[in-house]
């Protein structure tokens, strides 16, 4: 019953954001870009937090003081389940987009908001599509926007992490912005562990201290994916 009610709430509240999309267009047409960005962040954070609330889950955030307040960063996180994105949108209080699957564009209204928060849509079926998304992401970050990447490429649906794809780290190392590693522990218990039925779960979100990339040697750059993998894995527990 909770799963049915959650999907009804998801649809109803999503439709309820349509007037807010009109307000965004109004702000853009009047050239109020800074006010517009703040409004988009406020609306999406509130909506995402509502999806978590309706699941009955609780999120405990550790290390929130490690979120940089100024400048673009790349958040690198493990990926346990479908609720990871709303968790990061609502509990990491910094405007950011995501490297998302191109299939997400099929979801009405969601795709509008994802464009507005500066998401990059990656077609993983071709090398050209993946490479193009990384180049687009690098340019976005150079323009001052933060991004979240899941270097596993797909949900682990459990406690064990998949292999990190090192190419995704170029999003941080090319524009030389800080990396903020994040560990999500327990989000798979909300949905994936239950044959896609939604159940309440306790999720721990660990924000690790930022890692600078601008002065790293070639050797340090090569070791960076493994270093961050181990750091994220250090907070995983059943």
N, C-alpha and C positions, 0 to 999 in steps of 0.2 A: 504493500500500500504506500509506503514511504517513497518508493521509486516512482510510482505513478504520480503522486502528488508533487514530487520534485520536478518531473518533466512538465507538468501543467504549469507550475510556478515559473519554471525556466522560460516557457513560451510566453506566458502572460506578462512577466516583467520585462522580457526582451521587447515585446511589442510596445510596452509602455515607455520605452526609450526613444520611440520614433519622434515625438515632439522635441526631444532634446537634440536629435540630429538636425532638426529644423533650426534650433537655436544656434547650433554650431555653424550652420551655413550663414546665419544672420551675422554672427560675430566675424566670420571670415570676410563677408561682403563689405563690412565696415572697416576692415583692416586691423581689427583688434586681435592680433595673432597671439600675443602673450596671454591675454585673458582667455582666449579660445583654448590654448593648450592646458591651462589650469582647469578649465571647465571640463574638458575631455577626461583629464586624469581623475577629477572628482567623480564624474558620472560613472566611469568604467570601474573605478575602485569600489564604489558603493554597490554597484550591480553585482560585481564578482563576489564581494563579501556576502551578499544575500544568497547567492547560490550555495555557498559553504554553510551558511546558517541553516538553510532549508534541508541540508543533508544531515543535520544534527551533530556535525563534527566540530571539534575544537582545535585551534591552531596555537601552539606555543612557540613564540619567536625568541630565539637566542642570538645575541650579538647585533641587535638592531642599530647600535651605535656605530657599527662598521659600514653602514651605508653612506657613501660619500654624498655630501649635499650639493657640491658644485661640480660641473663638468660631466662629460659623457663617460660612461663606463660600460664594460661588457660583463654581464652577470653570467657565470657558467654554472649550470646546475645539473644534477642527476635528474632522471625522468622516470618516476614510478607509475604515474597514472594520469587519467584525464583531468583530475582536479588540480594538477600542478599549476596550470596556467592561471585559473582563478585565484589560487593561493598566492602566487607571486604578484599578480595584479593588485590584490587587495592588502597584502601584508608587507610588501616592499614599497615603501612610500617614496617612490621616485618615478617620474614618467619614463616609460620604456616600451619598446616594441618587442616582438618575438620573431625568431626565424621559424616560420610555420609551414606546414605541408600545404601544397597548392590546392589540395582537395577542400581545405577550409573555405575557399572562395565560393563553394556551393551553398553555404549556409546564409540565408538572407538575414539582413540586419547585423549579424555578427561580423560579416565581411566589411560592412561599412565602418563599424567601430574599430576593427583591426587595421583598416587603412588609416584611420584617424590617429591611432597610437603609433603609427609608423612601423607596422609589421612588414617583414620581407617574406614573400611566398616562394618556397623552393620546390622545384620539380625534381625529385630525386631519381626519376626514371632515366635521366640523361646526365652525363657529365657536364654538358654545356649548361643545363639548367641549374645544377648545383654551383658551378663556377660563377655563373651570372649572378646568382643570389648572394654569393660571398662578396663579389665586387660591389653590388648594390648596397650591401650592408656596410662595407667599409666606407663608402661615400656618405651614407646616412650618418655614421658615427663621426666622420670628419665634420659634418654639419652640426654636431652638437647633440645628437640624439643617442640615448642609451638603448642597448639591446640585450635580450636574454637568449642564450643558446643552450640547447640540450645536445652535447657532443656525442651522446650515445646514438642519436638519430631516431630512436623509437622508445616506447615505454618498456621498462624492464618488467613491470607488473609484479614486482617483488623486491626483496631486500638486496639481491645481487645486482651490481651494475654491469652493463655491457661495456664493450671496448669503446674508448673515446676516439673519435675521428679527428686526427690532428689538424687537418686542413681548416676546420672551423675556428681554430685559434688565431688564424690570420685576421679575423675580424677585430681582434684586440692588438695584435703585434704590428700590423701594417700601419694603422693610425696612431699606434703607440699610446693607447689609453689603458688605464688600470683594469685589471680583472678582479671581480669580486666573486669568489667561489661560494656556492650555496649548496647545502645538503638538505634535501627533503626526505624525511624519514617517516613512513607510515601512510602516505597518501593512497597507496594501492589498496589499503584496507577499506577505503570508502566504497570502492566500486569493483576493481579488478579481482580482488580476492573472493568476491561474492557472486561470481558468474554474472557480473555487470548489474547486480542489484545494489542499490545504494543503502549503505548502513552507516551509522555514526562511528567515527573513529577519532583517536587522538593523534595528531600529526605534529611532529617537531620540525621546525624550520631553523636551520643554523646558518647565520650569515658570518662568513669568515672574513678576517682582515683583508683589505685590498692588496693586490700584488701589482707593483709597477712593472711596466713592460718596456719603457722607453730606453733604459740603459742596459738591457740584457745582452750578454755576449751570444755568439752563435751557438755555443755549447748549452748555455742556459735556455735559449729558445727551444732547442731540440729536446731538452729535459722537461720543459714546461707542462706538456700534457700529462706526463706521468706524475709530476709533482702535484698538480691540481687534482688528478684522479685519486691519489692517496689521501690528500687532504679532505676531499669530499667523503671518501669511503670511511674515514676515521670516525665519523659521527653516525654511521649506520648501525642499527641494532634492531633485533626483532622485538 
